[in-house]
Amino acid sequence: MKTARLIITCFLPALVAGCSLFGTPSFSPLEMEYPRGLEPPDMFRLLEDRHENPTTLWAGGKITLSGGELKGSKFFHSTLLYQEPDRIRLRGSRMITSTLFEFIINGERAAFLLNRDKLWFEGETREMREREAATLGMDPARLPLSLLVHQEFLRLFREGRLEKWREVRDDYLFVGQKEADSKVAFLVTKKDLLIREAALYNAKGRLSLKLSYRSYDYFDGMLLPRDLEAYIPASGMKARISVKEYKFPPVFKDAVFRMSPPPGFQRRPLRELWEPSGTGMP
């Protein structure tokens, strides 16, 4: 399968549960303003009080794709189901009532479904991480963290991974070690302590993913991203995202993340998504 088709039918629609922008809502719903010049311990105490840490997440909306090999723009309705620490199901469709594709991660196993063609591609999650071009430079297992960005920011601080910080005009800049082979940076506004940008860098120091947050809102009392943009340098693609709804706390049955194809689906190796196979894939 060509990279462009893989982009359109799978990974970018999965990026963050959905979306196209409608209007230009204000960046922050907060009516208060925090003191400037806070030290990290004081800042993180405020953020711990403000942001809950859900263990499950349901999010839905639309995503509009542009750039790279894609001519013009495309949009998908999309839904994300996430259960900490490593269970994910992503659904994408053109029409709200019909599913075009699904992507499942359950620990070390991953599967991709083309529902219309009744094809189930299955393999190991690490296979995605080892193929930067196929995954657009982004580990699919990290996708929910694009929405739970403040929770991820706090986790890295608690684990001592945010090694450096400094003030940059109206923002605080934090830089740290995401994993052994990746670095992460966060730009936090001084006024409301909301993350304005987040970036991921690979082992060579090259930008893998940039997230620009355009607005936040309250959903069931939780402060979460509503609109954001993802940029993936490996493909030159952009995803404009608008989340319409979150649900807390969703309860998922084990069948949601089950690693077995539905009746009537043909099972294929996951590698056929990026390797020539002559299997007549659409």
N, C-alpha and C positions, 0 to 999 in steps of 0.2 A: 504494500500500500504506500502511496506517495505521502510525503510529509504533510503537504497541504491538506490532503483528505483527512489524515489523522488529526490535524489541528482542528478542522471544521467539525468532525464528528465525535471527538473525544475530549482531549485534555483541556483545552481552553474553556469549553462550556462547563467543565468540572471545576474550574479554578476557584470559584467562590460562590457557588449556588445561584448565580444568576444575573444577567441583566441589562438594560438600556436606561439611559437617564431621562427623567421627565422633570423639566424645570431645573432650577438651581437653588436648592434649599440651603439655608445658612449652615455654616460649618459646625457650630456647636449649639445644642439646646440648653447649655448651662447658663444660668443667670448670674452666677457668682464669678468672681475673679480671684485667683490665687496670688499670694505675695510673690514678687519676683526675687530672684537670687536664692532660691531654696537649695539646700544641700540634698544630695541623693537620699539619705536616710529619712529626712522629713518628707520628701517628695513621695517616696514609696509607701510611707505610712498613710498618706492621703489616698494614694491609689489603691492600697489594700482595702481601705474602708469603702471605696467607691465601686470597685469591680468585683463581682462574684466570680467564682470559678466553676462553671457548669461542667459536669462529666458527660452530658449528652447535649446534642444540638440538632435542631431542625431549622433549616433556612431555605427560603424560596424566593424567586424573582426572575429576572431576565439578565442576559449578558449580550452585549453587542461587540463583535469582533471586527478588527480592521488592521491593515498593514501587512507586511511580509508578502507571502505569495498569494494572499487573498485579494481579489479585485473587488473594490467597493467594500461593503460591510455586510455582515450576517448577524442574525440574532437567534437566541434559543431561550425558551423557558427552561429553567433548571432548578433542581432541588438537591440539597445536601442533607444527608443523615450521618451523624458522627457520634461515636461512643468512645470515650477515652479508654485506653491510650491509642489504639491502632485499628479501629473498625470504622470503615467509611463506605457509604453507598451514595453514588452520584447519579442522578437521572436527568436526561436532557430530552427535549422535544421541540418541534416546531409548533405543534398544536397542543394546547393545554391538556387535552383529553387523551393524547396518544404518546407513548414513549418511543423515542427514536434510538436511544442508546442508554446503557447503564454501565457504571464502573464500580467495582467492589474491591475493597482491601480488607482482609481479615488477617492481621498479624503479618506473617511472612508470605502469604498467598495473595494473589491479585487476579482479577478476572475482568474482561471487557465484553459486553454483550451488544450485538447489533440486532435489535429486536425485530425489525422488519424482515431481515434475512435469516433470522433464527440461527445466529452464529454465536458461539461462546468461546472466547479466547482466554486461556488460563495459564498461569505460570507463577514465578516467584516475584515478590515485590522488588527485590534487589535488581531484577532485570531492567526495571524502569530507571532505577538510579544509575545504572551503568551505561545508559543510552541517552545522553544529554539532548541530542537532536530530536529523538522520538518524543521525549517528555518536555520539549521546549525549555530545557535547562532547569526544570522544577521537579522536585521530588513530590509525586502525587500524595504521599502520606502527610505532607505538610500543609495541604490545601486548607483544612479547617482553621489553621492558625492565622490565615489571612483575615478571618473574621474575628477570632479570639485574640487579636493582636495585643491588647493590653494585658491579657492573662499570660501570654507568652513573654511579654516584656518583663512582667513581675517574676515569672518563673526563672528567667535567666539571671535576674538580679539576685534572687534568693540563693541560686546555685553559684554565685560569685563569678558569672561568666561575662558580665558587663564590666570590662576592665578599665575603660577610659571614658571620660565625659568632659564636656566643656560648654560654655555658653556661646551661642551664635546669634547675636542680635535678639530677636524675639523668640528664640528657641533654645532648647537644650539638645545637644548632640551626644548620643551614647553609642559606643562601639564595643563589640565583644566577640567572643568565640561561641558560635552556634554549636558546632560539632568539631571533631578533630580536623575535618577537611573543609570547613566553611566559616566565614565571618558574617556578622550581622551588624546593621546600624539602624538607629531609630532617631528621628527628629521629633521632639516633643515641644509643643507650644507652651510658653511660659504662662500665658493668660489662663488656660483651662486645663493644662496637663493632658491634653489629648494628642495622640500620635498623628502627625501630619504626613510623615513619610516613613517607610521601612524598606530596607534594601538587604539583599542576600548576595554574598560574594563567594566564589568557589576557591579551591585551594591555591589557584594561581593569582588570586586577587581580582579576578574579572567579575563584573556584575552579572549575576544570574537572574535576578528578579528585582523589580522595583515596584513598590506599592505606594500609590498616592491617594490619601484619604480626603474626600471632598466634603463629606458631611456625616454627622452622627445623629442618633436619635434614641429615644427611650422605647424599648419593646418589653412589655410586661415588667416594667420597672428596672430593666437592665439597659445600661448605656452601651450601644453597639454601633458599628459602621452601617450607614445606610447607602452611601454612594462612594465608590472608589474606582481607581483605574490601575490595572496591572500592565506592566511593560516587560516583555521577555526578549532580551537582546539576541538570544540564540536564533530566534526566528524573525525578529523585527515586528512581532505582533503586539497589538494592544487590545485589552479587554476593558470596556467601559461597563461598570457593574452597578446595579441598583437592587438592593435587597428589599423586597416588599414586606416580608413577614418572617419573624422568628417564633418558635414555639418552645416554651419552657414549662416544666421539664418534659420532654418527649419520652415515651416508654417504647422501646423497640423489642420485638420478639426476636429470638435467636435466628429465625428463618430469614430475617432481613439481611443478615451478613453471611448466610450459608454459602459455602463454596461448592455448589453443585448446580449444573445447568437445569433450567426449567424443562419440562417435557417437550419433546420435539426439536430441541436445539442441538446443533452439531458441534461437537467439542473440537477445538483446534489449539495448537500451542500458541502462547502469547507472542512469541517471537515473529509469528507470521504477520503481525501488525506492521513491522518495519523491515522484514526481509522478503525478497521476491519468493513467491511460493507456487505460482501457477495454479492457485486453487480457485480462480474465478471469483475472487472477492470483489464486491461492488466498489 
